[in-house]
Amino acid sequence: MAAPFVRLCTTNAVESINSSFRKVRKKGAFPNENALLKLLYLRTTELYKKLNGSKVQNWAMVRNQLAANEKISARIEKYEHMI
C-alpha cells in the first residue's frame, strides 16, 4: 500500500516539471532544435534554483515508505550522511 503514495508524490513532481517545459515550448516557434534545448536547459536551471532550498512535504513519511524496500533502503543508508 505504501508504493502508490510514493509514486503519487513522484508523479506530481515530474508532472509539474513537464508542465513547466510545455509552457516554454508553447511560447513560440524555434529556428532549430538547439534553440529549444537551450531554453529547456535555462528553465531547468531556474527550477533547480527554485526547488533546491525547499523542503519535501511529509518527508518523514515518504522516507519511511521508501525504506520499506530493501534496495532503496540500502541507497538511503549509503547517502544519508550527505543530508
N, C-alpha and C positions, 0 to 999 in steps of 0.2 A: 504494500500500500504506500510505502514511502517514495518509491520511484516516480509516480505521477506528479507529486508535488515538486520534486526537484526538476523534473522535465518541464513542468509548467513555468517555473521561475526562469529556467534557462531559455525556454521558448519565448517568453516575454522580452527578455533582454535582447535576444537575437532579432526578434521581430522589430523591436524598437530601432536597432541599428539599420536593419533592412529598410524600414520606413524612412529613415533619415537619408539613406542612399537613393531611394526612389525620388525623394524631393529634389535632391541635387540633380539627378538625371533628367527630371521633367523641366528644369529651368530653361532649357534652350537646346539649340542644335550645336553639335560639336564638329569642328572641322576634321578631326580624326580621332582615333581611339585613344591616343596618348593624352589628348586634351581632357577627355572624360576621366581617364585613370588618374591624372593629376588632381582633378577636383575631388575625386573619391578619396585620394590619399590625404588631401588637405582636410576633408571632412572627418576622416579617421583620426587625424591628429587633434582636431578640435574636440571630438568626442572623448578621446583619451584624456585630454586635459580636464574636461568637464567631469568625467567619471573617476579619475584617478584618486581623488581625495575623499570620495563619497563612501559611505558605509553601505553594506548589503543589508537590506531589511531581513529581519529574522535569521541572521547568520547562524546563531547557535543551533536553531532547529534544522537549518539546511545542512550544517556541518555534521550534526548527529545522524541525519538521514544518509548522508554520503558515507560516513564512517561505517555504516552497516554493511557496505560492500567491501570485501576483503582487498581487492585490487586498489580501489580508491582509498581505502583506509591506509594502505601502505604508502601511497603517494602523499597523503596528508601528513603522515608522520615524517616523511622524508623532507618536506618543505616547511614544516611547522615552525622551525626556528627562524625562518625569514620573516614571519608575520610580526 
